[in-house]
């Protein structure tokens, strides 16, 4: 909540788990976040069990619902 405004924070937890393919690039494009904030958001969604990693690579991780 420190760096995200309330509407973006709510969209993150409501819409993102419904995407078929979730990656850092998707969050940057659709939610207009910067890359480091998108990585933190993906880690938070994973920690809460809303998404799970499909492919882990050193450059980018692909997630799914």
N, C-alpha and C positions, 0 to 999 in steps of 0.2 A: 504493500500500500504506500510505501514511501515514495516510489518513483512512478507508479501508475496512477492515473486518475480513476475515480470510481467506475465510470462506464466501461473503460477498457478492462479493468480488473474483473468486472462482472461478465463481460463478453468472453474473456479468457477462460473462465471456468464453466461457462454455459455452452459456448459454440465450439471451442477447440476439441473437446472430447468427441464431438460428432463427426469431425473430419475423417475421411478414409486414410489419408496420408498426411502425417504431421511431421514437420521438420522446422529447423530454425528459419530457413528461407521462407516457408509458408507463413510463419508468424510475422516476419518482417514485412512481407508483402500485404497480407490481409489485415493485420492489426496496426500496421505502421509503427512497429517497435524497432529499436536498434538491435544489433546482433547480440550484444552481451545481455541485454534485458530479456531477449527471447530465449537464450540458453538458460537463464535463471528460472524463467517461467516454465520451461519444459521440465527442468529438474523438480520443481514444485509439483507439477501435475503428476509426474512419475511417483514422487514420494507419497502423494495422496491416493495413488492407485487408479487414477482416472485414465491414464494412458500407459502403454508398455512399449519398450524398445523392440524393434524388429531387426534392424541392421545397425551394428555399431562399428564405426570406422573412425580413425583418428581425426578426420576432418569434419565429419558430420554424422549425426545419428538420426535414423528414420524411426518414427514412432507410429503406432496405430491405436485405435480405440480399444 
